[in-house]
């Protein structure tokens, strides 16, 4: 599984990153994380409001800091 | 109801005398704090539910290829209901431009969004009354409409950073949420905002109460009254670096108004705090060439100062 956190480095992006890592750990799944801070890459996904969560190339949420339980539901 | 609770807490609970200066000040503080936080909780929650129906992707579609003026009006109104924080200003700007929202209309959106901010509006209502809140909202929207319209008329498209026009925006489907999800999101958001502003607001209400109780009457008339013509531009200048404290500024403004600051000056100050913020300018520098950024700031500053003078003249 490939998890990308989209955002230009604001506090909310860091919070989402932390929550996603916790979710992955608690589910015990393998995931490769990356932060996407380049605006061109962010726009390619059609995302205008950050932070956004992208799983295997699919945009799952934009503009909000999901908590780890929400992320677990998405990852399952 | 709230007043009775405040009376009970302060006079029975703390044992302060109702007719003492301290008792009065503490009562004022407890009552205002309860009122403001109750209003903030209820209204932010309701606004968040409303906002979940206006994601930026939908706003962008509504505004794309809109004609000037009507487009500016729509953009200013949508700026109020579209959830968006200044940290997303760059992708929102690029997304709008790329999908054919005219430059001036994009600016109407970018001006209205931070200026008519729900926290600011609620606090103005709670502390200064609905009339002043309404004056703030209407003049804020007018500044956004006219400011964006002027930028559109000036044909400044060449001063947008060139790379913006080369961007390709991917398609993103708007996922319809269930009502339950909207409620959950709204509640999380309300808690997040309250947590963020809690200390500022408490400190500011306390400071406001202190000024209210202890500063001599009219001590500001000389400096910030309507007769000092430098008060408005100075207030705007002081407001620029205070962005993150928008919520905390209002209780202090309230106390200053009671001590002689004129209303137009106070309004101009509030608008500078919310709309002319330094961090937002730094973010917008990523998409605007310096010339356009300077024009944007100048138009906003002139509009805000004009509004300040206008209300200093018409409100006695």
Interface residues (C-beta under 8 A of the other chain):
Chain A: X7 X8 X10 X12 X39 X40 X42 X43 X44 X45 X46 X47 X48 X49 X50 X59 X62 X63 X64 X65 X67
Chain B: X55 X56 X57 X60 X83 X84 X87 X88 X90 X91 X92 X94 X95 X98 X167 X168 X169 X170 X171 X172 X185 X188 X189 X192 X286
